[in-house]
Amino acid sequence: MITAIVFIQADVARIPEVAEKIAALDGVSEVYSVTGEIDLVAMVRVRTHEAVADVVADRLNKIEGVLNTETHIAFRAYSRHDLEAAFALGAEGG
């Protein structure tokens, strides 16, 4: 699984609408409204690098109100949430 963290600058007047459209994209697991230089952070979790390009370059960047993006690919996961999810892959019904 590839995790991409996407920093998004959006039209300030449209942040809630833009966030909802991004959250509805296949491959986007979470969208956060944040303070600072950027407006939104999207977590993209997909199986291939080509799928990252599909989500970010082909769909997310084309949402009206998205002004700029910066994408970071995660190398390793250290959080308990990510590690538990990885071990749960393929597990059925406990």
Backbone hydrogen bonds, N-H to C=O, Kabsch-Sander energy under -0.5 kcal/mol:
donor,donor_aa,acceptor,acceptor_aa,energy
2,I,46,V,-3.9
4,A,2,I,-0.5
4,A,44,V,-3.0
5,I,72,H,-3.3
6,V,4,A,-0.6
6,V,42,A,-2.9
7,F,5,I,-0.6
7,F,70,E,-3.2
8,I,40,L,-2.9
9,Q,68,N,-2.9
10,A,8,I,-0.5
11,D,65,G,-2.7
14,R,11,D,-2.4
15,I,12,V,-1.0
18,V,14,R,-3.0
19,A,15,I,-2.9
20,E,16,P,-2.1
21,K,17,E,-2.0
22,I,18,V,-2.4
23,A,19,A,-2.6
24,A,20,E,-1.2
25,L,22,I,-1.7
28,V,25,L,-1.8
29,S,27,G,-0.6
29,S,43,M,-2.7
30,E,43,M,-1.0
32,Y,41,V,-3.0
34,V,39,D,-2.1
39,D,8,I,-2.1
40,L,8,I,-2.2
41,V,32,Y,-2.4
42,A,6,V,-2.5
43,M,30,E,-2.6
44,V,4,A,-3.1
44,V,42,A,-0.6
45,R,27,G,-2.7
45,R,43,M,-0.5
46,V,2,I,-2.3
46,V,44,V,-0.5
52,V,48,T,-1.3
53,A,49,H,-2.1
54,D,50,E,-2.1
55,V,51,A,-2.5
56,V,52,V,-3.0
57,A,53,A,-1.0
58,D,53,A,-1.8
59,R,54,D,-0.6
59,R,55,V,-0.5
60,L,55,V,-3.3
61,N,56,V,-2.6
62,K,59,R,-0.9
63,I,60,L,-1.7
66,V,63,I,-2.2
67,L,9,Q,-2.9
67,L,65,G,-0.6
68,N,9,Q,-1.6
70,E,7,F,-2.0
72,H,5,I,-2.6
74,A,3,T,-3.0
83,L,79,S,-2.2
84,E,80,R,-2.9
85,A,81,H,-1.9
86,A,82,D,-2.0
87,F,83,L,-1.9
88,A,84,E,-1.2
89,L,85,A,-0.6
89,L,86,A,-0.8
91,A,88,A,-2.1
93,G,91,A,-0.5
